[in-house]
Amino acid sequence: MDKYSSRRVIREAVNLGSDYATQIFRGFVDSFLNPPSATLDQWRLVKLEMLENGYFEEEFSERRAEFSRQGLAQDELSTHYGFLAAASEELVDLTLREGLKVRFCPINSLGYCISGVHLCVHGDVCLQEAALETGDDGEQIVLVAFKFMFGRTRRVTPVTPKDMAIIAPSPGFNCHIPDVRPGRTDSLSDQYLRSLAYLYEFENSFYHPVPRPRQCSPLAALYLRRRRGSGVPPKPPQFLPTAGRFPSAAVTASLASSLSSRQPSIPSMPPPGVMMSMSGLISAASSQAQTAAVMSQQPMLRLAPDVAS
């Protein structure tokens, strides 16, 4: 077999009645936190695209084999669905070609964005948060569905942008999850914050984060359109605790400007268990010009205390 054929890249629309589309949509609905009718009465699936990158599939299998050799439990090796909303077709293409990579963005709730990636594990929460963010423009939302493994997880207390804090990736773990589970009676912002998973991977014993954790791979793009008569949500508040979408250039620029105008503090010593990861944060920042420009204008954000697993 030609080495490139095993690393094929495919993005194509599939029949909504096909087994593939049925399986993906069932996984989407099964991930819901709230009653399915709350979402399906408002939204309908109008298109589904297969996203397949053979190279990512190979690395996903390699990572699972590594987890197995490390003695991880079966539930830590299980495959789950995760979601993010894409603001443009270009971002869907970028995700297919490059995977879900660390990048400077507003989502730092469970870990620093340039050291790992965030996914929302409840598809309905991700959809509703994205619709709220777009307001009157949210007639159609594109969700990118991923498959991922938790690996070894550590529970941490989520932070919001107003905390001006970050959480470093924890050595010996592969994922951060919130210390409080989401509930159906929570506000949408709390549901989203508590539905996130933060995935990361270190490339060596010096705890340098890799650009793309191998335990995550894109699966499909779901195009969901608001049903007529279902109503349009009000415009969101000016500042949401997190964003349920890939960051746009405007959002990134706005965040960078906001951060550079503040003076956060940093403790003289980071909390126990994260000292080694500081070099990873600095290394990751230096590899991204946009982030480096921001960091040169301000002190390093302080590390947030996390919760023991």
N, C-alpha and C positions, 0 to 999 in steps of 0.2 A: 504493500500500500504506500502510495506517495505520501511523504511526510506532511505535505500541505493539505492533502485531502482529509487527514485526521484532525486538522486544525481549521476546518471550514468555518466561515462566518456567514450566517443566514439570518435575514430579516424578511419575513414574508407573511402576508395576511393569510389566515386559515379560515375555513368554513366554520361558522359558529356552531354548526351541528356536528362537527367532527369530534372524534374521541379526545384529541389533544385539547381543543377548546373547552370541551365539557370538563375535562380533568382540571385544567387551570382555573376555570370559573368556579368549580366546586371547591377547590383549594382556597380561592378568594373568599367565598361565602363562609366556608368552615372556619376561617380565621376571624370572623366578626366577633367583636366584643358585645355589641348590642343585638337585639332581635333583628333578624334579617329583613323583616318587613320595613323597619325604620329606614333602611337604605334602599332596598329594591323597589319600594313604592315611589321613591324619588328619582332613582337612576336606573338606566337600562344599558346593557352592553351592546354597542353598535359595531364594534370591530375588535379583533384580537390578532396580534401579530406574534409569530414565533420569533424569539431571539435566541440564536444558538451560536456559540463560539466554542469550537472544538478544543482550542487551547485551554480555555477556562475550565472546560469539563475535565480535561486530563489533570489539571492542577487541583481541582476539587477532589477528584478521586485520590490523588497523591496525599492531599491533606487529611482525608478521612483515614487512609492507611496509617499515616503518622500518628493520628489520634488513637487509633486502635493499638498500635505498638506501645504507646505511652500508657495504656491501661485505662483509657477513658470508658465510662459506663455507656451502655447502649443509648440511654436517653440523651447523653452528651454528643453521640454520633448521629442521632436522628436528623432527618432533613425537615426543615420547616420553611414556611413561606414568609417573606418579608416584602415590604412595599415602600416605594417613594413616588411622589408625583413629579412628572417631568413637565417643565414649563414650555418646552418646544420640541419639535421633531429632531432638531440637531442634538439635543441632550439624549434622546433615545438612541440615536446613532452613536454618540460618544460613549454611552454606557455599553453598547454592544461591542464596540471596537476595543475599548480600554478597560471595561469592567467598572465596578464601583471602587473608585480610588479616593485616597485621602486628598482633601482640598480645603482651602480656606473658605469657610462658610459659616452661617449663623448658628448651626446646630452643634453645640458643645455640651449638651445636657449631661451625658454620662461619661464623656471623655473628650480630650482635645481633638478638634477636627483634623488637624494635620498629622495625627498619630493613629487614627482609626476612622471607621465609618459607622454611621447610624442607619438603622432600618426601623420601620414601624411594623410590628408583628400583627397588628389588627387592620385588615384592609379597609373596613368601614370607617375607622377612626382616621386613617390616613386620607381617605377620600373626603370626609366631612371637613377636616382641617384645611385641606387644599382648597375646597370650595369656599370656605369662609374667608380664606386669604385672598382669593380672587374676587370675591364679592359679586357685583353685577356681571362680571365677565366670565363667571364660572358655569357656563352652559355646557361645556365639555371638559372633562378632566382626563388626562392620560396618566395611568398608574403603571410603573414598571414593577413587575413581579420578579423577585429573586428567590432562589433556593439557598439556604444557608444552614450551617451547623452552629450550635451554641459553643460547643467545646466546654472547657472548664469555665464556669461562670462565677462572678463575684458581684454581690449586691452592694450598690453604692447609693448615696443620697443625690438625686439629680440637682443640678444647678441651673439657674436661669441667667440670661445676660446681665440683669441688674446686680447679680451677686459678684460680677467681675472676678470669677474664679474658674479654674479648670481642674479636671481630674486626670492625672497621668495614668496611662495603661499600667495595670498591675502585673508585675512579673509572676510567672507561674500560672497565669490564667489566659483565656482566649477571648473573654467577653465580659462586659459589664451589663448588668440589668438593674432596674430600679429596686429600691428597698421596699417600695409599696406597690402592690398590684393595682391595676386600674379597676374601677368599679363602674357599673352602669349609671349610678347616680352622680358620678363625678362631672365636673364641668368638662367641656370638650378639650380645653387646653390642658387640664390635668390628665384626662384620658390619654391624650397624645403623649404627654411627657412620660407617663407611666407605661406606655406601650412600646417604648423604644428599646432597642438592643444595640450595644456598641461593640463592634468586632474589630480586632486588631491582631497583628502578628509581628513577632520580633525576628529579625534576620540573623542575629548572632547573640553571643553571650553578653554583649555590651548593651543589649536591649534597644537596638535601633529599630524603629517601626518600619515595616515594608510599605511600599506605596499602595499595594492592593492585597488585602487579606485573601488568601486562597479559599477560605471556608465559605465564600459567597460567590454566586454565579448568576447572571441574568437569565431569566426564563422566557418572559413574555411581556408585551405591552398591551394593556387593556384600555380601550377607548370607551369611556362612559359618558352618556349624555343625559342631561336632566330631562325628566318627563314633563310634558306640558301640564300646566296647572299645579305643579308640585310646589311652586313658590320659589322665590329667590332670597337667599339669606341676606341680612343686612351687611353693610360694609364692615370689615373687621376693625378693631381698635388700631390705633396707629402703631402700637408696638406689641407683637405677640411674643409669648415666652419662647416659642420655637417655631420653625417654619416647616411645614409638611411637604416641601418641594425641594428639588435641586435648586441651589442658589442661582439667581440671574446675575448678570454683571452689575446691574444697578443696585441690587441688594448687597452684593459683596463690597462695592464701592462705598455705599452708605454705612455699612458696618465698620469698614476700615476707618472712615472719617470719624465715626462715633467713638471708636476705641482710642484713636490717637489723641482725642481731646480730653481723655480722662487720665487720672493718675492712680492706678491700682497699686496695692501694696503686695509685698512678697515677704514671707517669714524668713528669718535667718536660716532656718533648716526646714526642709520639706518633711511632711509626716513620715513615720516609719513605713518601710516597704515600698517607697517610690523614689528613693535617692538615685538608683541606677537608671530609672526611666527618664530622668532629667536630661541626660545626654541624648537620648532618643528624640526628645522633644526639640532640643536645640538643633540636632542634625536634620530632622525633618523640616524645620523652619528654614534652615539655610538652603535647602534644595528647592524651595519655592519662592521665586522672586517677589511675588505679590505679598506673601506673608512677611518676608524679610523686610520689605519696605515699611510695613506697619510696625514690626517689632523694633525697628531702629528708632522709632519715635516715642517709645514708651517702655516702661519696665516690664519684665516678664510677669504675666498674670500669676497671682498666687494660686497655690494648689489647694483644692478643696479637700477636707477630710472625708474619707470614705468609710463605709460600713463593713465590718468584718463579714466574710461570707458565712 
